[in-house]
Amino acid sequence: MDFETARQVLASQTLPQYETDDTFLGRLRQGKPPVPGQVTTLLLALKVIQDSLKGGSTLNRELAHALFLVAYESRNLFEVSRTSRVEWPPLLDEDLERIAIAAYKIFADAADQASS
């Protein structure tokens, strides 16, 4: 997967203008777990983005928005649905943590480079 493909995957699974009932956030919003392979694909995309942007000092607005949504909104939707007694797959909590860490690493590297 190259950077542009990874960016498109992340955007299509998270940004409101692309949201459908089958996107990552669309499914969580409905109280449905991700489809098989969806989390793996997102984690791969995040890794490719991190590697591609290593040493960069800025993120474009759309990418930053998608990173925020995949890290924050996915956790928020998970927690809200859990309090509504949605039965999530046992590993989804850990998957969301891995996603948040991957997004954080992208932001942290950009912030480290901007302050240098």
C-alpha positions in Angstrom: 0.0 0.0 0.0 1.4 3.4 -0.9 0.8 6.7 0.9 -2.0 7.9 -1.4 -3.9 4.6 -1.1 -3.5 4.6 2.7 -4.8 8.2 2.9 -7.8 7.3 0.8 -8.6 4.2 2.9 -8.4 6.3 6.1 -10.6 9.1 4.6 -13.2 6.7 3.1 -13.6 4.9 6.4 -13.8 8.0 8.7 -14.7 11.3 7.1 -18.4 12.3 7.2 -18.7 12.9 3.4 -17.8 9.3 2.7 -19.7 7.7 5.6 -22.1 4.8 4.7 -23.6 2.0 6.7 -20.5 -0.1 5.8 -17.7 2.3 6.7 -15.7 1.8 9.9 -17.4 4.8 11.7 -20.7 4.1 10.1 -20.8 0.6 11.5 -19.8 1.8 15.0 -22.4 4.5 14.9 -25.0 1.8 14.3 -23.7 -0.3 17.2 -22.3 -2.9 14.7 -18.7 -4.2 14.8 -16.3 -3.6 12.0 -16.4 -6.1 9.1 -13.6 -8.6 9.1 -10.4 -7.1 7.9 -11.6 -3.5 8.4 -9.4 -2.9 11.5 -6.4 -4.6 10.0 -6.7 -2.4 6.9 -7.0 0.7 9.0 -3.9 -0.2 11.0 -1.9 -1.0 7.9 -3.0 2.4 6.4 -2.0 4.2 9.6 1.4 2.5 9.5 2.0 3.5 5.9 1.0 7.0 6.6 3.3 7.2 9.7 6.2 5.8 7.7 5.6 8.1 4.7 5.3 11.2 6.9 8.2 10.5 9.2 10.3 13.6 9.5 7.5 15.8 8.0 6.4 18.9 9.9 2.9 19.3 8.7 -0.3 17.4 8.1 -3.0 18.5 5.6 -6.3 19.3 7.1 -8.3 16.4 5.7 -5.7 13.9 6.9 -5.6 15.4 10.4 -9.4 15.3 10.5 -9.5 11.6 9.5 -6.8 10.8 12.1 -8.8 12.6 14.8 -12.0 10.8 13.9 -10.5 7.4 13.7 -8.8 7.8 17.1 -11.4 9.9 19.1 -14.8 9.3 17.4 -14.3 5.5 17.2 -13.6 5.3 20.9 -16.5 7.6 21.7 -19.0 5.6 19.6 -17.7 2.4 21.2 -18.2 3.7 24.8 -21.6 5.3 24.1 -22.8 2.0 22.6 -21.3 0.0 25.4 -23.3 2.0 28.0 -26.4 1.2 25.8 -25.5 -2.5 26.3 -24.2 -3.2 22.8 -22.3 -6.5 22.8 -19.0 -5.7 21.1 -16.5 -8.3 20.0 -14.0 -9.0 22.8 -10.9 -7.6 20.9 -12.5 -4.4 19.6 -11.5 -2.4 22.7 -7.9 -3.4 22.2 -8.2 -2.7 18.4 -9.4 0.8 19.1 -6.5 1.3 21.5 -4.0 0.2 18.8 -5.7 2.6 16.3 -5.5 5.5 18.7 -1.8 4.8 19.4 -1.0 4.6 15.7 -2.8 8.0 15.1 -1.0 9.5 18.1 2.4 8.4 16.7 1.6 10.3 13.4 0.7 13.5 15.3 3.6 13.1 17.7 6.2 12.8 14.9 4.8 15.8 13.1 4.8 17.8 16.3 8.4 16.8 17.1 9.5 17.9 13.7 7.7 21.2 13.8 9.4 22.1 17.1 12.9 21.2 15.8 
